Amino acid sequence: MARLPRPPSKAVLVNELRPTEDIVAVHPATRLVRVYNAYGNHPQRWDTFRYTGPLPHGRFDPQLPRHGDIVTDRQNGVVYFGLSVRTSVAEVFQTTSTVDRKTRGPHLVVVRPARTLRLLDLCGLWPTRVGASQEISSGPKKITQAWARAIRGAYRDLDGVWYRSSMDSGEPAVCLWDPPAGGALPATPDVLLPLDHPGLDVPLSRVCAELNYVMLS
């Protein structure tokens, strides 16, 4: 059985970091893909971080809950990206396996970071060395959120984590934290479309067929 205990002390995390092995540098030419909701309980814009959390579905939400409840913490923002449309769709709609293109105003955005991002590599040996495993990308979210807080506390200069999508065959996914990544998003996106845009009909149909997700018109 894969192991995913509670995170160790800050001292252990600091001592076990090997910067040349454990940090992924994401070049500004890299395209990052996000699906977000413009309406609903937690409406977003394409370039905003979410400061309310931790939410049940937010694997690496860094906010510390108060008495088990979600909080709003302006010092702990979070945003999630995939490196492909398929990864983003697989992650966002995983609960129902149904891609609803209208409710809550889902949008697709593609951006390139304004600077190089420095991310902790959770796909390598770092999790093993600090007592965890690759289950850090797929295990219970209350535990992975505790890891997010521990990582954030130990490595304040890192922009977030590079991890495996548990819904898209381990393909890369990115979680960014603000600070310091708030200034890393560009002034304008490469692509910004509502998910029900006719130009997305064919690519979304293909993605849903690959994932065996249902796409609502």
Helices and strands as residue ranges (DSSP letters): H 10-16, H 19-22, E 23-26, E 32-37, E 52-53, E 71-72, E 77-82, H 85-92, E 98-99, E 106-111, E 117-121, H 126-129, G 134-137, H 141-154, E 160-164, E 172-178, G 181-184, E 191-194, G 198-200, H 201-211, E 214-215
